[in-house]
């Protein structure tokens, strides 16, 4: 049993008052349930039976849990056909103006923030004498439950959660909302790993909270100034965030074992033990970020949650957040279109007032998403965005050529030290330019242009240095170029740079492998086995590097993996004498042809199973190309041409029949 | 907002430039590995991009059949040179499958020795004259004239490939004169070449690691000003050549990087 307010362990199951914070509310068991709603904890029976239609709109599906203020149910919104969470005030709390105010406040403040890492609150209402609010249903568990169930998560998972937490809190602060009750019980994690901050019951709009309300919250997670009833600001949330991160990374509360909460939050208290003492794998950067949040003096804490997130190792979750924002905008667009169709077909009737409320809400959400992430909210916008991407890529290529030709024009007249200085400062300035541009624009068009130009300038730098000093060409230069492009690709989530990075690193790595095998690196392409490790690395990269970049990087890696592999298979499947393997030419060719068929088939299967459409399509093309290659080998010279193409056509029809059968099965299996 | 990626990128730029400068500084410590005066015959101006202000001199050497740079013959012939570097030369060049057989044997790292105006150069001239005589006896007056051949020999590079070895120390032992012999890192590989009247034969291809070009620094450009616009090969039939218009001191540093240390104009004859 834990105190609802301060988190202290309490004996017994009955109502009690907490010796630390003096809270007299019901102490509740923190839920370990995998299916829970925000701020909920199932510990007692429901007061509404499943199946009941409430307020003529919500069908109660299941009881999710009970919190200090009341009960939470999973329900179906019959008007909108969505699953929502309904949070009811307890019967005895319904008459308490404090709880009612808190409920209303939660809706008012939470609706200010539209962010993928903040739980969405839809509306508040009263029916059958009960006050309730409807909010996003999250199929998962609280962070507190997760920590109880699993202990501290692996470091990379903890960093991911921490980053999202910081992003959500930063979004709230951006809208002038101070949460004031950030605890592990108010952070929800869903099955997909998404993180959402919930329970804005005591949140405040404004930059500073003073007076009586300043002390509301959960004492164990309060900043000293909050506990003392002094000025509460966003930096008070940063302190709570520090405590929460401490617990997330170490699995223990920062002041675990402290006799009272009052001692724990005293301004002159000892700092908590460094997180790395409890969890040795904690990075110094993480430790510094956490301890920075826990400074007693608010002025010494980081200025924003975003700053805390940025101080964590790895790249920020901006890419995922931006992608989630676009997905949200797309969902709203799809919802609007479908709703319109349903209404036109007369399947569904929605009251104009409800429709207007939904429309207003969506407009507000979309406005916020456009402002924060520059998302596309219409098909035309999307088409224009694509045009802008193409234009910026063309611009980037043109600027790169301009840089090269300009340098060619002047370099002969420059003294060598000036040349070297210019060559080195060019890419460095362009890199700083990308950092500046990314801060000024959300869509990253100019950032991408500058990043490509930075890459080109670095390539010019290496190339001109090589010519100036008669240096032999080296695979090392390709590796350096690849690494440079990776750094910029991951800094900003730029796909064009990722393509350059994989291509350059592939050449460099292929060259290195060839060199190690005794072949001149510049001829690595003539020993196609040199690129097989590159293909393997590309296939594994989404599992390793993918966590740090946008999810949309993974298909690029997979396509490159297939491309490198296909190159080796086609080359060695036809010209076995170029293999490193000490085997007969024909044996090598058969071996690679078989490997090609096996891997291509496996890739098609994997693509279907894992829902990687690009892998399925690319592997299918690979498979068909392999077949055509073999058919040509076998029959081109043997058969009349019409017979050859007749066979190819017949095989294609065979494929069509097989695929159609598979598709029909899938459609029958679908609900 | 500076992210970790920016820092990595900046460090890379800095590290790569520093690495190059350290390598160059190491190369330029005294004493250098070789210093050799060559004329425009051995170091002609390289073809220049239309808008490029860069001046490059290109290392040229005389190979068999008047070829410069490709298929040069070593002391024991190309096949012996290739065998010495570990290539399998067992497939007769005339066989149909010889192409793929030799293509599959990729160039290998080797050091090559180029001798300047030595016995190999005189032997090369003699071989060219003998070859001319042989061609003249079979093709009559249809081919190159004697004047043209003599003019070509008079203006050809006096650098001749004399040897190649995987170990630099071996070559250094065999060719200690560092004012007449250049030892250069290269990649050597087999190739098949079809010459008129000689059928298909195996030759050694030399690929320079540094591209075989040397930049003319700004401080040495003066004697070369305007020369690029007036090519030494004046065309015509038979070809007319201008006499060499400059000589340059080619220095090979401690790490075998080539650079120009001086360029002097030559008085026109």
Interface residues (C-beta under 8 A of the other chain):
Chain A: X310 X313 X314 X315 X316 X405 X408 X409 X410 X411 X412 X413 X414 X415 X416 X420 X423 X424 X427 X428 X431 X432 X434 X435 X438 X439 X454 X458 X461 X462 X465 X467 X468 X469 X470 X471 X472 X473 X477 X480 X483 X484 X486 X487 X488 X489 X490 X491 X492 X518 X519 X520 X522 X523 X526 X527 X575 X577 X578
Chain B: X1 X2 X3 X4 X5 X6 X8 X9 X10 X12 X13 X14 X16 X17 X20 X21 X23 X24 X27 X49 X51 X52 X53 X54 X55 X56 X100 X101 X103 X104 X106 X107 X108 X109 X185 X187 X209 X210 X211 X213 X214 X215 X217 X218 X219 X221 X257 X258 X259
